[in-house]
């Protein structure tokens, strides 16, 4: 048995294949999905999706969005999808340093602070992808 995994961004169908297991960065932490997983709908946070097929694994960076798990299928609707080989980690590290500096100058509880915190989470995931 396998699980169908579909990853969609606002501009494209980014990924569509089957897998033995999928690990997803959920809002409350990373979770795994096997073919017989219970249905659920949850928020996805920026992070790395790991797709296990046979003995191989593929990793992709995704942004914020929604993960829907149904019978034998997973659909991720996210705002970003990147392959690890397309990521410039040095640029991401430089952007992360700037984002940390920006965080110091934003007031807690403001929309600007939330934007910078989201940017930091995405950049850290990009570096780790």
Rosetta silent file (secondary structure, phi, psi, omega in degrees, C-alpha in Angstrom):
SEQUENCE: XXXXXXXXXXXXXXXXXXXXXXXXXXXXXXXXXXXXXXXXXXXXXXXXXXXXXXXXXXXXXXXXXXXXXXXXXXXXXXXXXXXXXXXXXXXXXXXXXXXXXXXXXXXXXXXXXXXXXXXXXXXXXXXXX
SCORE:     score description
SCORE:     0.000 S_00000001
   1 L     0.000  149.987  177.776    0.000    0.000    0.000 S_00000001
   2 L  -139.343  170.145  177.948    1.051    3.549   -0.616 S_00000001
   3 E  -116.425  136.581  176.966   -0.179    7.053    0.021 S_00000001
   4 E   -83.100  125.967  179.349   -0.779    9.595   -2.764 S_00000001
   5 E  -116.943  126.764  178.195    0.990   12.886   -2.014 S_00000001
   6 E  -126.928  128.514  177.321    0.075   16.101   -3.819 S_00000001
   7 E  -119.989  124.015 -175.655    1.727   19.449   -3.124 S_00000001
   8 E  -125.396  134.920  172.450    0.111   22.536   -4.638 S_00000001
   9 L  -110.474  172.439  178.246    1.203   26.193   -4.551 S_00000001
  10 L   -59.299  -23.218 -175.476   -0.816   29.158   -5.802 S_00000001
  11 L  -108.975   -8.732 -175.566    1.036   28.984   -9.115 S_00000001
  12 L  -163.632  159.131  164.968    1.603   25.281   -9.779 S_00000001
  13 E   -83.990  103.857 -170.274    1.068   21.629   -9.056 S_00000001
  14 E   -82.330  -33.026 -177.205    4.502   21.243   -7.485 S_00000001
  15 E  -155.559  140.236  177.748    4.555   17.518   -6.704 S_00000001
  16 E  -155.031  109.539 -178.279    2.294   14.538   -7.315 S_00000001
  17 E  -164.285 -179.610  176.503    3.429   10.953   -6.616 S_00000001
  18 E  -108.569  159.007 -178.485    2.986    8.025   -4.270 S_00000001
  19 E  -151.924  161.894  173.966    5.027    7.187   -1.182 S_00000001
  20 L   -79.959  -33.949 -179.176    5.287    4.683    1.631 S_00000001
  21 E  -155.414  149.028  177.012    5.360    7.454    4.230 S_00000001
  22 E  -130.733  132.850  174.265    5.284   11.253    4.303 S_00000001
  23 E  -109.479  129.709 -171.470    6.612   13.468    7.089 S_00000001
  24 E  -125.131  137.384  174.916    5.017   16.909    7.248 S_00000001
  25 E   -79.378   94.642 -178.459    5.908   20.015    9.279 S_00000001
  26 E   -84.508  167.362 -178.483    2.596   20.565   11.038 S_00000001
  27 L   -59.250  -38.793 -178.240    1.554   23.540   13.123 S_00000001
  28 L   -96.379    9.868 -179.497    1.941   21.563   16.364 S_00000001
  29 E   129.405  170.163 -178.953    5.088   19.746   15.213 S_00000001
  30 E   -70.699  142.229  176.429    6.216   17.284   12.584 S_00000001
  31 E  -139.902  152.420  179.957    3.959   14.305   11.920 S_00000001
  32 E  -104.682  149.478  179.228    4.133   11.231    9.742 S_00000001
  33 E  -126.049  124.259  173.754    1.465    9.848    7.451 S_00000001
  34 E  -107.129  167.869 -177.126    1.189    6.186    6.476 S_00000001
  35 L   -54.374  -31.014 -177.041   -1.367    4.750    4.013 S_00000001
  36 L   -99.594   20.994 -177.508   -3.876    3.913    6.785 S_00000001
  37 L   -63.550  145.316  175.846   -3.608    7.275    8.590 S_00000001
  38 L   -66.844  151.329  178.658   -6.770    8.776   10.056 S_00000001
  39 L   -67.636  143.704  175.786   -8.266   11.740    8.232 S_00000001
  40 E  -163.213  160.371  175.985   -7.302   15.171    9.481 S_00000001
  41 E  -131.730  125.060 -177.073   -6.974   18.787    8.466 S_00000001
  42 E  -146.933  162.721  174.404   -4.194   20.884   10.008 S_00000001
  43 E   -77.926  143.914  174.709   -2.060   23.918    9.409 S_00000001
  44 E  -107.514  139.179  177.279    1.375   23.340    7.916 S_00000001
  45 L  -103.099  164.386  176.381    4.298   25.475    8.980 S_00000001
  46 L   -58.940  135.625 -179.783    7.373   26.283    6.916 S_00000001
  47 E   171.083 -165.528 -176.020    9.672   23.298    6.905 S_00000001
  48 E  -104.212  126.918  171.332   10.872   20.202    5.157 S_00000001
  49 E   -93.280  128.201  178.341    8.523   17.553    3.772 S_00000001
  50 E  -114.095  126.147 -177.161   10.229   14.164    3.634 S_00000001
  51 E  -113.731  118.671 -178.638    8.799   11.545    1.287 S_00000001
  52 E  -101.405  125.911  176.579    9.874    7.938    1.851 S_00000001
  53 E  -138.047  118.296 -174.994    9.567    5.454   -1.007 S_00000001
  54 L    61.172 -131.270  176.968   11.262    2.078   -0.719 S_00000001
  55 L   -94.760    1.494 -176.415   14.664    2.771    0.803 S_00000001
  56 E  -100.164  158.165  173.529   14.917    6.244   -0.716 S_00000001
  57 E  -137.732  146.835  175.776   13.778    9.588    0.560 S_00000001
  58 E  -121.846  143.197 -178.921   13.132   12.935   -1.094 S_00000001
  59 E  -124.005  140.338  178.354   13.052   16.242    0.737 S_00000001
  60 E  -138.787  145.985  174.415   11.331   19.468   -0.261 S_00000001
  61 E   -88.694  131.435  175.033   10.985   22.843    1.379 S_00000001
  62 E  -125.911  154.895  176.225    7.412   24.050    1.809 S_00000001
  63 L   -93.946 -162.521  179.577    5.995   27.271    3.166 S_00000001
  64 L   -68.051  154.762  176.868    2.920   27.885    5.284 S_00000001
  65 E   169.140 -148.864 -176.680   -0.351   26.313    4.335 S_00000001
  66 E  -129.860  139.244  174.572   -2.809   23.533    5.003 S_00000001
  67 E  -115.105  126.456  176.699   -2.339   19.772    5.102 S_00000001
  68 E  -116.706  122.608  178.369   -5.321   17.532    4.404 S_00000001
  69 E  -112.091  126.467  177.465   -4.968   13.821    5.095 S_00000001
  70 E  -129.095 -170.510 -178.289   -7.630   11.476    3.818 S_00000001
  71 L   -63.853  106.396  177.041   -7.899    7.795    3.059 S_00000001
  72 L    71.685   16.205 -178.849   -4.669    6.952    1.242 S_00000001
  73 E  -148.590  150.515  174.751   -3.905   10.550    0.262 S_00000001
  74 E  -132.174  130.676  175.289   -2.194   13.701    1.492 S_00000001
  75 E  -123.505  125.753  175.056   -2.717   17.127   -0.034 S_00000001
  76 E  -110.645  121.363  173.570   -0.559   20.080    0.932 S_00000001
  77 E  -106.577  105.476 -172.289   -1.733   23.536   -0.129 S_00000001
  78 E  -128.702  161.954 -178.319    1.270   25.746    0.591 S_00000001
  79 L   -89.712   -3.313 -178.065    2.561   29.169   -0.356 S_00000001
  80 L  -155.658  142.462  174.729    6.052   27.943   -1.313 S_00000001
  81 E  -143.500  125.013  178.066    7.733   24.835   -2.731 S_00000001
  82 E  -138.123  144.343  173.545   11.474   24.505   -3.347 S_00000001
  83 E   -88.274  149.175 -178.384   13.763   21.605   -4.123 S_00000001
  84 H   -56.647  -35.926 -178.297   16.970   21.372   -2.039 S_00000001
  85 H   -72.885  -11.158  178.354   19.211   21.782   -5.093 S_00000001
  86 H   -93.471   -2.233 -174.190   17.554   25.119   -5.935 S_00000001
  87 L   -92.403  129.824  173.006   18.358   26.658   -2.544 S_00000001
  88 L   -93.680   96.793 -175.048   21.254   29.077   -2.089 S_00000001
  89 H   -65.778  -33.473  178.419   22.104   28.344    1.543 S_00000001
  90 H   -65.631  -42.157  176.622   24.669   31.160    1.798 S_00000001
  91 H   -64.732  -39.968  179.135   22.074   33.699    0.688 S_00000001
  92 H   -63.613  -38.456  178.355   19.557   32.170    3.117 S_00000001
  93 H   -65.481  -41.245  178.039   22.081   32.519    5.992 S_00000001
  94 H   -64.362  -43.750  177.659   22.662   36.167    5.126 S_00000001
  95 H   -63.826  -36.788  179.087   18.900   36.797    4.964 S_00000001
  96 H   -65.130  -42.729  177.636   18.463   34.990    8.285 S_00000001
  97 H   -59.870  -41.627  178.054   21.051   37.223    9.964 S_00000001
  98 H   -65.548  -40.673  179.871   19.184   40.278    8.652 S_00000001
  99 H   -63.671  -39.699  176.756   15.848   38.877    9.822 S_00000001
 100 H   -62.758  -39.615  176.830   17.237   38.342   13.344 S_00000001
 101 H   -64.571  -41.863  178.336   18.403   41.970   13.330 S_00000001
 102 H   -63.115  -35.190 -178.856   14.966   43.083   12.117 S_00000001
 103 H   -61.159  -37.551 -178.755   13.319   41.079   14.900 S_00000001
 104 H   -64.111  -25.917 -176.503   15.133   43.151   17.534 S_00000001
 105 L   -99.521    8.647  177.936   13.586   46.336   16.179 S_00000001
 106 L  -110.964  142.596 -177.813    9.966   45.129   16.063 S_00000001
 107 L   -77.976  139.166  176.864    7.582   45.318   18.983 S_00000001
 108 L   -58.965  144.644  176.577    6.134   42.074   20.351 S_00000001
 109 L    81.434    4.343 -179.446    2.541   41.365   19.391 S_00000001
 110 L   -97.714  157.542  175.629    2.595   43.469   16.222 S_00000001
 111 H   -59.827  -34.526  179.281    1.861   42.277   12.686 S_00000001
 112 H   -63.790  -40.516  178.794    5.395   43.321   11.708 S_00000001
 113 H   -63.632  -43.726  179.208    6.839   41.046   14.398 S_00000001
 114 H   -61.886  -39.128  178.525    4.725   38.112   13.188 S_00000001
 115 H   -63.399  -44.548  179.787    5.938   38.693    9.625 S_00000001
 116 H   -66.941  -40.208  178.514    9.586   38.669   10.711 S_00000001
 117 H   -62.562  -40.708  176.447    9.052   35.569   12.875 S_00000001
 118 H   -64.234  -40.169  178.690    7.487   33.755    9.903 S_00000001
 119 H   -63.195  -41.632  178.349   10.399   34.828    7.715 S_00000001
 120 H   -61.441  -44.862  179.564   12.875   33.461   10.287 S_00000001
 121 H   -60.752  -43.355 -179.827   11.060   30.108   10.396 S_00000001
 122 H   -66.093  -43.541 -179.339   11.111   29.851    6.597 S_00000001
 123 H   -65.677  -38.675  176.719   14.792   30.807    6.324 S_00000001
 124 H   -64.070  -40.688  177.253   15.785   28.282    8.984 S_00000001
 125 H   -65.366  -38.036  179.586   13.856   25.600    7.122 S_00000001
 126 H   -63.107  -41.632  179.568   15.504   26.660    3.850 S_00000001
 127 H   -66.504  -35.090 -176.666   18.959   26.246    5.392 S_00000001
 128 H   -87.570   -7.216 -176.207   18.033   22.821    6.792 S_00000001
 129 L   -65.033    0.000    0.000   16.355   21.512    3.627 S_00000001
